[in-house]
Amino acid sequence: MKRKMTFFLSSVLLLGLLAGCAEKDQLPDGAKLIHKGEFIFAASGEFKPFSYVKDDMSLTGFDIEVGRAIAKELHLKPVEKRIKFKGIVEGVKTGRADAAVASHTINPQRSKHVSFSTPYYYSGPQIFVRPDSKIKTVQDLKGKEVAVAKGSTYADTAKRYTSNIKMYDSDITALKALSGGRHDAVITDFVTGKTAAKEGFKITGRQLIERSEQAVVLPQDNPQLVKDINKALENLRKDGTLARISKKYFGEDITKKPE
């Protein structure tokens, strides 16, 4: 009996300690964090110029700087975590990161599993082909082989126009394959394609298919953190930080909602 009572008291004490730890991993307003004092955000590192790996293996890019700016607004230490793009939404959902600042398009399918912040930039899928291609619009994609990144919304876009789709781990590898003579086209973010063309890829842009809104991905069970990040983004818009970061990487402000 004494042994059972000791075990019971030890269990109660352990639960109390765990509860205390959980309480520490929160912002004062109740927003939950994986680690106290840190904002752990996911990015793929495969989506230049939004996120990519430097020679010293550290992450950089537009998304990375936005994530760091959000952390600064929240008075938290920014911690970047690399996750392959196709696994980022699941990673946030299962608690591997507090959020993802990784160029995710807001759409109904993802919204079933995660929450989104307000958009921090506006983009859109565009058709990219080799310069000698006769493909100009989505109507020309029928029956053509189109490459896209796994887990991206561009796969769903491509399925509207062709059933012949090839998947790559990243947009950059898909564009590199296209430049090297494989596939008929790639559908990707217009800024990514334009940047790749500037860096020497033998590709050119054709029809801009539509506009889309990109946002921070967050767990559905952390509504206060969504509110905090929305407030941080509002401040970063007002003080010009988002525009400054955008112009640094793209030479234009893609954070302003199109007319």
C-alpha positions as a Markdown table, in Angstrom:
| # | Residue | x | y | z |
|---|---|---|---|---|
| 1 | Met | 0.0 | 0.0 | 0.0 |
| 2 | Lys | 2.8 | 2.4 | 0.9 |
| 3 | Arg | 4.5 | 1.6 | -2.4 |
| 4 | Lys | 1.3 | 2.4 | -4.3 |
| 5 | Met | 0.9 | 5.7 | -2.5 |
| 6 | Thr | 4.5 | 6.6 | -3.3 |
| 7 | Phe | 4.0 | 5.8 | -6.9 |
| 8 | Phe | 0.8 | 7.9 | -6.9 |
| 9 | Leu | 2.4 | 10.9 | -5.3 |
| 10 | Ser | 5.4 | 10.6 | -7.7 |
| 11 | Ser | 3.0 | 10.5 | -10.7 |
| 12 | Val | 1.1 | 13.6 | -9.4 |
| 13 | Leu | 4.4 | 15.4 | -9.0 |
| 14 | Leu | 5.6 | 14.5 | -12.5 |
| 15 | Leu | 2.3 | 15.7 | -14.0 |
| 16 | Gly | 2.7 | 18.9 | -12.1 |
| 17 | Leu | 6.2 | 19.4 | -13.4 |
| 18 | Leu | 5.0 | 18.7 | -17.0 |
| 19 | Ala | 2.2 | 21.2 | -16.6 |
| 20 | Gly | 4.6 | 23.8 | -15.3 |
| 21 | Cys | 6.8 | 23.2 | -18.4 |
| 22 | Ala | 3.9 | 23.5 | -20.7 |
| 23 | Glu | 2.9 | 26.8 | -19.0 |
| 24 | Lys | 6.4 | 28.2 | -19.6 |
| 25 | Asp | 6.2 | 27.4 | -23.4 |
| 26 | Gln | 3.7 | 30.2 | -23.9 |
| 27 | Leu | 3.7 | 33.8 | -24.7 |
| 28 | Pro | 2.1 | 36.0 | -22.0 |
| 29 | Asp | -1.2 | 36.1 | -24.0 |
| 30 | Gly | -1.4 | 32.3 | -24.1 |
| 31 | Ala | 0.0 | 31.6 | -27.6 |
| 32 | Lys | 1.7 | 28.2 | -27.5 |
| 33 | Leu | 5.4 | 27.7 | -28.5 |
| 34 | Ile | 7.4 | 24.6 | -28.8 |
| 35 | His | 10.3 | 26.1 | -26.9 |
| 36 | Lys | 10.2 | 29.1 | -24.6 |
| 37 | Gly | 11.5 | 32.3 | -26.1 |
| 38 | Glu | 11.8 | 30.8 | -29.6 |
| 39 | Phe | 9.9 | 31.1 | -32.9 |
| 40 | Ile | 10.6 | 27.9 | -34.8 |
| 41 | Phe | 9.5 | 28.3 | -38.4 |
| 42 | Ala | 9.8 | 25.8 | -41.2 |
| 43 | Ala | 11.0 | 26.5 | -44.8 |
| 44 | Ser | 12.2 | 24.1 | -47.5 |
| 45 | Gly | 15.4 | 25.8 | -48.6 |
| 46 | Glu | 14.5 | 24.6 | -52.1 |
| 47 | Phe | 12.6 | 27.6 | -53.4 |
| 48 | Lys | 15.1 | 30.3 | -54.5 |
| 49 | Pro | 14.8 | 33.3 | -54.0 |
| 50 | Phe | 12.2 | 32.6 | -51.3 |
| 51 | Ser | 14.3 | 30.2 | -49.3 |
| 52 | Tyr | 17.6 | 28.6 | -50.2 |
| 53 | Val | 20.8 | 27.3 | -48.7 |
| 54 | Lys | 24.0 | 29.3 | -48.7 |
| 55 | Asp | 27.5 | 27.8 | -49.0 |
| 56 | Asp | 27.8 | 27.6 | -45.2 |
| 57 | Met | 24.5 | 25.6 | -45.2 |
| 58 | Ser | 22.6 | 28.4 | -43.5 |
| 59 | Leu | 19.2 | 29.4 | -44.8 |
| 60 | Thr | 18.5 | 32.7 | -46.5 |
| 61 | Gly | 15.9 | 34.3 | -48.8 |
| 62 | Phe | 12.7 | 36.3 | -48.7 |
| 63 | Asp | 10.7 | 33.9 | -46.6 |
| 64 | Ile | 13.6 | 33.5 | -44.1 |
| 65 | Glu | 13.9 | 37.2 | -43.6 |
| 66 | Val | 10.1 | 37.6 | -43.2 |
| 67 | Gly | 10.2 | 34.8 | -40.6 |
| 68 | Arg | 13.0 | 36.5 | -38.7 |
| 69 | Ala | 11.1 | 39.8 | -38.8 |
| 70 | Ile | 8.0 | 38.2 | -37.4 |
| 71 | Ala | 10.1 | 36.7 | -34.6 |
| 72 | Lys | 11.6 | 40.1 | -33.8 |
| 73 | Glu | 8.1 | 41.6 | -33.6 |
| 74 | Leu | 7.1 | 38.8 | -31.2 |
| 75 | His | 10.3 | 39.4 | -29.1 |
| 76 | Leu | 11.4 | 35.8 | -29.8 |
| 77 | Lys | 14.6 | 34.2 | -31.1 |
| 78 | Pro | 14.1 | 33.1 | -34.8 |
| 79 | Val | 14.9 | 29.4 | -35.4 |
| 80 | Glu | 14.8 | 28.2 | -39.0 |
| 81 | Lys | 13.9 | 24.5 | -39.6 |
| 82 | Arg | 14.4 | 22.8 | -43.0 |
| 83 | Ile | 11.6 | 20.5 | -44.0 |
| 84 | Lys | 11.0 | 19.3 | -47.6 |
| 85 | Phe | 8.1 | 21.4 | -49.0 |
| 86 | Lys | 5.8 | 18.4 | -49.5 |
| 87 | Gly | 6.0 | 17.7 | -45.7 |
| 88 | Ile | 5.8 | 21.2 | -44.3 |
| 89 | Val | 2.0 | 21.4 | -43.7 |
| 90 | Glu | 2.1 | 18.0 | -41.9 |
| 91 | Gly | 5.1 | 19.1 | -39.9 |
| 92 | Val | 3.3 | 22.2 | -38.6 |
| 93 | Lys | 0.2 | 20.2 | -38.0 |
| 94 | Thr | 2.1 | 17.6 | -35.9 |
| 95 | Gly | 4.2 | 20.1 | -33.9 |
| 96 | Arg | 7.6 | 19.9 | -35.6 |
| 97 | Ala | 7.5 | 23.7 | -36.0 |
| 98 | Asp | 5.5 | 26.6 | -34.5 |
| 99 | Ala | 4.7 | 27.8 | -38.0 |
| 100 | Ala | 5.9 | 27.7 | -41.6 |
| 101 | Val | 7.0 | 30.8 | -43.5 |
| 102 | Ala | 7.4 | 29.0 | -46.8 |
| 103 | Ser | 5.3 | 30.5 | -49.5 |
| 104 | His | 2.2 | 28.5 | -49.0 |
| 105 | Thr | -0.8 | 29.5 | -51.1 |
| 106 | Ile | -4.1 | 29.8 | -49.1 |
| 107 | Asn | -6.5 | 27.2 | -50.4 |
| 108 | Pro | -9.5 | 25.2 | -49.1 |
| 109 | Gln | -7.6 | 21.8 | -49.0 |
| 110 | Arg | -4.9 | 23.1 | -46.8 |
| 111 | Ser | -7.3 | 25.0 | -44.6 |
| 112 | Lys | -8.9 | 21.6 | -43.5 |
| 113 | His | -5.6 | 20.8 | -41.7 |
| 114 | Val | -3.9 | 24.1 | -40.7 |
| 115 | Ser | -4.7 | 27.8 | -40.2 |
| 116 | Phe | -3.3 | 30.7 | -42.2 |
| 117 | Ser | -2.2 | 34.2 | -41.3 |
| 118 | Thr | -3.2 | 37.2 | -43.5 |
| 119 | Pro | -1.2 | 37.1 | -46.8 |
| 120 | Tyr | 2.4 | 38.4 | -46.6 |
| 121 | Tyr | 2.8 | 38.5 | -50.3 |
| 122 | Tyr | 0.8 | 38.0 | -53.5 |
| 123 | Ser | 1.9 | 35.8 | -56.3 |
| 124 | Gly | 0.6 | 33.5 | -59.0 |
| 125 | Pro | 1.4 | 30.4 | -61.1 |
| 126 | Gln | 2.9 | 31.0 | -64.6 |
| 127 | Ile | 3.8 | 28.7 | -67.5 |
| 128 | Phe | 7.5 | 28.4 | -68.1 |
| 129 | Val | 8.9 | 26.8 | -71.3 |
| 130 | Arg | 12.1 | 26.7 | -73.3 |
| 131 | Pro | 12.5 | 29.7 | -75.6 |
| 132 | Asp | 11.7 | 27.7 | -78.8 |
| 133 | Ser | 8.5 | 26.3 | -77.4 |
| 134 | Lys | 5.2 | 27.0 | -79.2 |
| 135 | Ile | 3.3 | 26.8 | -75.9 |
| 136 | Lys | 1.8 | 30.2 | -75.0 |
| 137 | Thr | -1.4 | 29.6 | -73.0 |
| 138 | Val | -3.0 | 27.0 | -70.8 |
| 139 | Gln | -5.0 | 25.8 | -73.9 |
| 140 | Asp | -1.6 | 24.7 | -75.4 |
| 141 | Leu | -0.9 | 22.4 | -72.4 |
| 142 | Lys | -3.4 | 19.7 | -73.4 |
| 143 | Gly | -1.5 | 16.4 | -73.6 |
| 144 | Lys | 1.8 | 18.1 | -72.8 |
| 145 | Glu | 4.2 | 16.9 | -70.1 |
| 146 | Val | 4.2 | 19.5 | -67.3 |
| 147 | Ala | 6.6 | 19.4 | -64.3 |
| 148 | Val | 5.7 | 20.8 | -60.9 |
| 149 | Ala | 6.9 | 20.7 | -57.3 |
| 150 | Lys | 5.5 | 18.0 | -55.0 |
| 151 | Gly | 3.1 | 19.3 | -52.4 |
| 152 | Ser | 2.6 | 22.6 | -54.3 |
| 153 | Thr | -0.7 | 24.0 | -55.4 |
| 154 | Tyr | 0.7 | 24.1 | -58.9 |
| 155 | Ala | 0.2 | 20.4 | -59.3 |
| 156 | Asp | -3.6 | 21.0 | -58.9 |
| 157 | Thr | -3.3 | 23.9 | -61.4 |
| 158 | Ala | -1.6 | 21.7 | -63.9 |
| 159 | Lys | -4.2 | 18.9 | -63.6 |
| 160 | Arg | -6.8 | 21.3 | -65.0 |
| 161 | Tyr | -5.0 | 21.3 | -68.3 |
| 162 | Thr | -3.1 | 18.0 | -68.7 |
| 163 | Ser | -3.0 | 14.5 | -67.2 |
| 164 | Asn | 0.7 | 14.2 | -68.0 |
| 165 | Ile | 2.4 | 15.6 | -64.9 |
| 166 | Lys | 5.9 | 15.0 | -63.5 |
| 167 | Met | 6.7 | 15.7 | -59.9 |
| 168 | Tyr | 10.0 | 17.1 | -58.5 |
| 169 | Asp | 11.1 | 17.8 | -54.9 |
| 170 | Ser | 11.4 | 21.5 | -55.7 |
| 171 | Asp | 10.5 | 24.1 | -58.3 |
| 172 | Ile | 14.1 | 24.8 | -59.0 |
| 173 | Thr | 14.9 | 21.2 | -59.9 |
| 174 | Ala | 11.8 | 21.1 | -62.2 |
| 175 | Leu | 13.0 | 24.3 | -63.9 |
| 176 | Lys | 16.5 | 22.9 | -64.2 |
| 177 | Ala | 15.1 | 19.8 | -65.9 |
| 178 | Leu | 13.1 | 22.0 | -68.3 |
| 179 | Ser | 16.1 | 24.1 | -69.1 |
| 180 | Gly | 18.1 | 20.9 | -69.8 |
| 181 | Gly | 15.6 | 19.7 | -72.4 |
| 182 | Arg | 13.1 | 17.6 | -70.4 |
| 183 | His | 9.4 | 18.1 | -70.3 |
| 184 | Asp | 7.3 | 20.6 | -72.2 |
| 185 | Ala | 6.6 | 23.1 | -69.5 |
| 186 | Val | 6.8 | 23.9 | -65.8 |
| 187 | Ile | 4.1 | 25.7 | -63.8 |
| 188 | Thr | 5.5 | 27.6 | -60.8 |
| 189 | Asp | 5.5 | 30.9 | -59.0 |
| 190 | Phe | 6.2 | 33.7 | -61.5 |
| 191 | Val | 8.9 | 35.2 | -59.4 |
| 192 | Thr | 10.7 | 31.9 | -59.0 |
| 193 | Gly | 10.7 | 31.3 | -62.8 |
| 194 | Lys | 11.7 | 34.8 | -63.5 |
| 195 | Thr | 14.7 | 34.6 | -61.1 |
| 196 | Ala | 15.8 | 31.3 | -62.6 |
| 197 | Ala | 15.8 | 32.8 | -66.1 |
| 198 | Lys | 17.9 | 35.7 | -64.8 |
| 199 | Glu | 20.4 | 33.2 | -63.4 |
| 200 | Gly | 20.9 | 31.5 | -66.8 |
| 201 | Phe | 18.2 | 28.8 | -67.0 |
| 202 | Lys | 17.2 | 28.5 | -70.7 |
| 203 | Ile | 13.5 | 29.2 | -70.0 |
| 204 | Thr | 11.0 | 31.9 | -70.6 |
| 205 | Gly | 7.7 | 32.8 | -69.1 |
| 206 | Arg | 4.4 | 32.6 | -70.9 |
| 207 | Gln | 0.8 | 33.0 | -69.5 |
| 208 | Leu | 0.4 | 34.1 | -65.9 |
| 209 | Ile | -2.5 | 31.8 | -65.0 |
| 210 | Glu | -4.0 | 33.4 | -61.9 |
| 211 | Arg | -3.2 | 35.4 | -58.8 |
| 212 | Ser | -2.8 | 33.8 | -55.4 |
| 213 | Glu | -2.2 | 34.8 | -51.7 |
| 214 | Gln | 0.7 | 33.4 | -49.7 |
| 215 | Ala | 0.5 | 33.2 | -46.0 |
| 216 | Val | 2.2 | 31.8 | -42.8 |
| 217 | Val | 1.0 | 28.3 | -41.9 |
| 218 | Leu | 0.0 | 27.6 | -38.3 |
| 219 | Pro | -1.6 | 24.8 | -36.2 |
| 220 | Gln | -5.4 | 25.0 | -35.9 |
| 221 | Asp | -5.1 | 24.6 | -32.1 |
| 222 | Asn | -3.1 | 27.8 | -31.6 |
| 223 | Pro | -5.5 | 30.6 | -32.5 |
| 224 | Gln | -3.7 | 33.2 | -30.3 |
| 225 | Leu | -0.5 | 32.7 | -32.2 |
| 226 | Val | -2.4 | 33.3 | -35.4 |
| 227 | Lys | -3.6 | 36.6 | -33.9 |
| 228 | Asp | -0.1 | 37.5 | -32.8 |
| 229 | Ile | 1.4 | 36.8 | -36.2 |
| 230 | Asn | -1.3 | 38.7 | -38.0 |
| 231 | Lys | -0.5 | 41.7 | -35.7 |
| 232 | Ala | 3.2 | 41.3 | -36.4 |
| 233 | Leu | 2.5 | 41.3 | -40.2 |
| 234 | Glu | 0.3 | 44.3 | -39.9 |
| 235 | Asn | 3.2 | 46.2 | -38.1 |
| 236 | Leu | 5.7 | 45.0 | -40.7 |
| 237 | Arg | 3.5 | 46.3 | -43.5 |
| 238 | Lys | 2.9 | 49.6 | -41.9 |
| 239 | Asp | 6.6 | 50.3 | -41.1 |
| 240 | Gly | 7.7 | 49.2 | -44.6 |
| 241 | Thr | 9.7 | 46.2 | -43.5 |
| 242 | Leu | 7.9 | 43.7 | -45.8 |
| 243 | Ala | 8.2 | 46.1 | -48.8 |
| 244 | Arg | 11.9 | 46.5 | -48.1 |
| 245 | Ile | 12.6 | 42.8 | -47.9 |
| 246 | Ser | 10.6 | 42.2 | -51.1 |
| 247 | Lys | 12.5 | 44.9 | -53.0 |
| 248 | Lys | 15.8 | 43.4 | -51.8 |
| 249 | Tyr | 15.1 | 40.1 | -53.4 |
| 250 | Phe | 12.8 | 40.9 | -56.3 |
| 251 | Gly | 13.4 | 44.6 | -57.1 |
| 252 | Glu | 9.7 | 45.2 | -56.6 |
| 253 | Asp | 7.1 | 45.1 | -53.9 |
| 254 | Ile | 5.1 | 41.8 | -54.1 |
| 255 | Thr | 3.7 | 42.3 | -50.6 |
| 256 | Lys | 1.1 | 44.9 | -51.7 |
| 257 | Lys | -2.2 | 43.5 | -52.7 |
| 258 | Pro | -2.7 | 43.7 | -56.5 |
| 259 | Glu | -5.4 | 46.1 | -57.7 |
